[in-house]
Every structure is written in structure tokens, then in C-alpha cells.
Amino acid sequence: MICKNVQALTAYTPGEQPKDAGIIKLNTNENPYPPSPKVAEALRTFDAARLRLYPDPVFMALRLRIAEIHGCTAEQVFIGNGSDEILALCTRAFVENDGSVGYFVPSYSLYPVLADIRGVTRRPVALGSGFTWRAPADDAASLFFITNPNAPTSLLHDKASVAAFCRTFRGVVLIDEAYGDFADDTCMDLALAADNANTLVMRTFSKSFSLAGLRFGYVIGPAALVGALYKIKDSYNMDMLAQVVGLAALNDLPYMQENVRRIRATRDRLTAELRRRGWTVCESQTNFLFARPPDGDAARLFEALKAAKIYVRYFPGPETGDYLRITIGTEAQTDALLAALPE
């Protein structure tokens, strides 16, 4: 009764969500600061009686605001129930049954899972030395996912290299900018270019907007590609509260930008201190660090920190097994982390 590909697949493994209030949680790249006060006000003043009605199925108010921010049309904007929904829809809209999905390794581990769910071929491409950009040897994939800045490595791929790949790739490219607000540069202009026919750029509210619990993502690109996503989405994929709260967050960009500034400052401080202690730290353009302890025994240190009620993320494997991924927390959380680490 269960599809063969579903029986065979290994599900995506999210980071732990501990319930103990005393834990310092630096393992899932959540924002350590609360969302905008305008979000709290929108929730406080929301009329619960409205919940008897269906939400706007095409979320036009949100699309118009996002289009205003990025200088495009509403027809170029699609909104998803979290960016993960958008990724899944792309595998349905742009990959034939005999097609394939390409992605870098290491990168977001949901990509191969989505290919398996769709029942299509995976086409992983190993990153270069030091987790640097390596152009795929061919463009046989129907759809290629690029996380930029990359996760878990935290590095920003050079825009010129990404743009050159997008120009020559015959399928659809989705640039996943979940961490774009923390980076020095983004690829949004590639999605907005007048001659762009195959490139989408995606953003999430989970990181910079402090709304991981809301499930809100959007993608921008050519109207033809965006229109294909509308054809196959669920009828009401964005609930009314999410639309109200999302719009409130978008109407307070300075608050989000100030939180990003604080996180980047803490990121720089933690990077400098870990390097002083002998760690190898990737040049992060995200809200986390990907760092190798001096002895390379990341697994042991992961367990030691967990015992001290400090949760970070460990990814076993030949490419990533020497490293820990550490979310940037508050200044106080960062002090506690440093106190728990060996000098």
C-alpha cells in the first residue's frame, strides 16, 4: 500500500527541539531575538472571529508588499508555507518523471529527500576544497538547488560564478537565500533581470525575521515559472494569521535589519575568539558558524556541550564530521558557550 520510493527513503532529520528551559539552544539557526513589536501588536489586535473565513488563496497584500520591496510585480512573487513547501513544489513543477534534481554536497540535506519523495534521480555535486564553489560538470539535471550562503558551511558563493552557471544551465535554478539577509551580497538581481528565464531566488522569514514558528517563505522569478507554482499549490496554503503576521513583519524592516546587525557583530566576536583558541572557522555569511575544533574531535565536543546543556549541531560524515555548526545567539549565550569550551 505504501509507494516503493517512500518505503525506501530516509526522512529528513531536523535539529533537536529540547523542552528544558535551561538549555542554551544553538543548533537550529533560529534568531535569538523576538520578532518585531508590530508582529506582537498584529496578534494582539487580530479578530478571532475572522478565522471562520478562508484566507486569501493568493495572498495578494503580501505579494504586493514583497514586490514593492524588491522592485518587481506581484506576478513574480510566490509565497509558501515555509520555504520547504516551495522547494517541494519546484520538484513537482519543473522535474519530469524521468528527470533529476541537482544540488551541492554538503548542503541542505532536505534536497535529496525531496528528490526521493518525487521518485527522480539525485545528481549531487561535491563542493571544491574548503567547501568552495565547483561548477557542475554537466547540466543534465532538470532542477538545481543552490543554497547561498551555503548551509552548513556558512560560505557565500561568488555571484559571478553563480550567474555564469545560471546562464548556461538548461533547467531551472533555485537559489535558496535563507541566510541572505546576513550576507554581504545576494543574488536577487539575477531573479529580477529582464532576460532571466530560468532562475528563482527564495527567502524565508525563519531566520532574519525571527518567525521560524510561523512557516513563511517566498520566491521571486520569471512570471512563467512563478505561475507554474500557483497551478499546483494547495488551495489555501497560507493561513490567515500567517498572512497578517507576515505583513506586519514586512512593514518593520528596520527592526529586522537591526537584529541582523547585532547578530553579525556577535558572529564576528565569536569567530575571532574561536580562531584565537586554535579553531578553524569558515568565513561565515550567515547567522551561524561552521567551525573545526583544534583537535578535530567535533563529535566528542558535541556530546560535552550537550552534557553542559548547550546544544549545537553535528553532521557526521567525511566532509563535515570534523566540524560543528554553531548558531549565533545573544551576547550572554555566546559568553556561556565560550566559558564551556576549552581555552
N, C-alpha and C positions, 0 to 999 in steps of 0.2 A: 504493500500500500504506500510505502514511502519511496519517493524517487531515488534512483540509484545514486545520483550525484549527491543528494542530501545525506544518504546513508554513509557515503564515503568521506564527506568533507569534515574538516576540523574547524569548529566555530571560532570566530574572533574572540580573543581573550582581553577584556578590558582591565584597567588597573584596579587594585583593591579599593573598596569603599568601606573603611573601618568605621564602626559605630562609636568607638570610645572617644569621648570629647577631649581627652587629654592627649590625643595623638597629634603630632605635627605632620600634616599631610602635604607632601611634596612629590606626589607620584603620578598625578593625572593632569598636570598643566592647567589647573584651574587658577583663576585670578584670585589673589589673596584679599582683594578689596571688594566691597559691596558694589552692586550696580548703582547707577545714577539715582539721586533722590527723586528725579522725575519718574523713574520706574516705580518707586515706592508710592508716590502720590497717585500714579495711574491705577495701581492695585487698590489703594485705599478708597478711591472715588468711583471705582467700577461698579456699575449697577448689576447686581447678580441676576436680576430679572431678565436681562438681555440673553442669558445663557439658554433660554428656551428657544432661541432662534439659531439658525445655522449661520456660520461665519461667512464672510465674503469669500467665495471659492477661488477668486483670482487676486485677492489681497491688493486691490488697486491703490489704496492710500499708501501702503508700504512701498509698492513698486514706484510710485511717483516720487516719493521721498528719496529712495535709493538712486533713482535716475537723476534727480536733482543734484545729489552729492557727487555722482560720478560723471555727469555731463553726457548722459545718453537718453534714450527713450524708454518708456515703460515696457515696450515690446522686446527690449533687450534684457529684461530682468526676469529671472525666475526665482521663487522663494520655496525653500524646502523645510520639512520638519527635521531640522538639523541638516548639516551638510552631508551626513552619511546617506540620507534619503536621496539627495541629488546624485551622489556617486552611484547608488544602486540604479536610479532611473537612467543614468547615462549608459550603463551596461545593457539596458533594455532598448534604449532608443538608437544607439549607434553601433551595436555589435550584432551581426547576423549569427545564426545558429552555428555556422562553420567559421566564425570569426575568432578574434583573440583580444586579450587585454594586456597591454604592456605597462611596466612600472619599474622603478629603480629598486635595488636591494643594497643596503637596508632602507626601508621607507615605511610608510603607514601600512601596518600588517592587515588592514581590512581589504586592501586591493585584491590580493589573491583569493581571499574568501569570497568576495563578490564575483570574481571570475568563476569560481567553483559553483556557487549558487546558480549562476547563469548557465553553467554547463559548457563553458567555452574554454579555449586554450589559454594558459598563462604564458606570458612572454617576459620573464624577469630580466633586467639588465643590471649587472653589477656596477656599482659606482667605482670611480677610479681610486688611486692611492690617496689615503687620507680623507675618504668619503667625498671626493671631488667629482665634478661633472664628467661624465663619459657619454658621448653621443651614441645612441643605439646603432648597431652595425647595419640594421635594415629597418624598413618602415612597414613590415608585414602586419603589425598589429592594427586592429580596427580602431582602437581607443587606447590612448596613452595617458596615464596619470603621472603628473609631476608635482610633488609636494615642494613648495618653495616659499619660505625657507623649509628645508627638509626636516622631517622628524623620523627617527630620533636623533639625528646627528646635529641639528641646530644650524647647519650651514646654509648660506644663501647662494644659489646657483647664479652665475653671471647672466645678466639679462640678454646680452648679445648672443650667447650660446643657446639660450632657451629660444630666442626669437628665430635664430637660424634653423633650429630643429623644427619649429612650428611651420616655417615657410615651406619646408621640403617634405614634411610628413603628409602622407596621403589620407590618413584618417582624421579623427577628432582628437585634439589635445585638450585635456582639462588640467589647468594649473591650480592646484589646491593651496590657496594662500590663507590657511587657518591662522598662521602666525604673522601675516603680512603687516599688521599694524605695529609690530615690534621691530621691523626690519628697516634698513636704511633706504631700500628701494623696493618697488613692486613691479609686477608685470601687467597691471591693469590696463595700461595703454595698449598692450597687444590685443586685448579683447575689444577695445574701443576703436581700433584702427579701421578706417573706411574700407580697406581692401582685405580685411580679415574674413575668412570663410570657414575656418576650422578650429578656432581657439576659444575656449571658455576659461574664465577666471572666477574662482569660487572663494567666498569669505564665510566666516562663521561668527556668531555672537558669543560663542562659548568662552573665548579667551579674553580679548581686549575689552569686551563689553560686560564681562562678569555675569554672563547669563547661560552658563552650562546647563543649568537645571531647566531651562525653557525649551530648548531644541529649536534652533532658528539658524538657518543658513541661506545664502543666496548666491546666484551665479549670474554672470554678465557675459554676453557674447552676441554673435550674429542672431538676428531675429529668427532666421530659419531654424537654427539649432535650438534656440530657446523655445520656439513654438512646438518643436517635437516633444519637449519635456511636458508641456501643458497637455498634449494629446494623451499622455499615458499616466499622468499623476492620479492619485486618489481624488475623489470628488471634493472632499474638504480636508486637505492635508495639513492646513494650518488653523488651529483652533482660535476662537475669538480673543481669548486672553493673550495668547502669544502675539497676535496682531496688534493689540492695544499696547502691550508692554514693549514690543519691538519698536513701535513708532515712537514711544516715549524715549527710549534709549537713543534712537537716531536723532531726536530733537535736542540732545545734550552731548554733542560730540566733544566739546571742551572738557567735560568731566572724564570721558573715556581717555582722551589724549593726555590728561594729567596723570591718570593712573598708569598709562603706558610709560610716561616719563619716569615715574617713581620705580617701576619695575625694571626699566633699563638701567637706572642708576644702581639699584641693588644688584642687578646682574653683573655690572662692571666691577662692583666691590667684591662680590663672591668670586668672580673669575680671577681677579688679582690675588686674592688671599689663597685660593687653592693652588695657583701657579707658584706662589711663594713657598708653599709646602711641598712642592715637587710633583703636583698633579699635571697631567696633560689635559688641557681644556680646549675643546673646539671653539672657534670664534663665533659665538652664538649671535644669531639674529632673531631670536625667539624669546619666549618667556621661560626658558629652561636652559640648563647646561647639559652637555654630553661630555663627561669627564672620566679620565682613567686615573685611578689612584696610583701612587708611586710604585707599589709592588705588583700592580696589575690584578690583584685578587679582589675584583669587584663583587663576586658572589659572597665572599666572607664578610666584606664590609656592609653589603646589603643586609645580611642577617643581623650583624651587630647593631646597625642603626635601627632596624625593626625592633630589636630587643629593647632599645632605648626609646621606643615609641616615636621614632622618626621614620616615616615611610617615604622611600624614593622608588625608582623603577629600575629593574634589572632585566635585561634582554639576553638570555643565554644564546650562544651561537658563535660561530667562528669569526664573524665580522664585528659583533657587538659585545661579546662576553667579557671583555676586559673593562667595560665602561659602565657607569651609572648615569641615568638621566635624572636630573635634579630640578624640580620646578622651582622657580624663583618665588619665594614667599615674602612676607613682611620683613622689615629690618629685625624685629625681635625673633622671628622664626629662623632667619639666617644666622643670627648670633647663637641660637640654640644648636643649630646644625654644626656650626664651626666648633663650638665647645665640645660636641660629641665626637668630632673627628680627631685623629691623632695629629699632633703637630709635625 
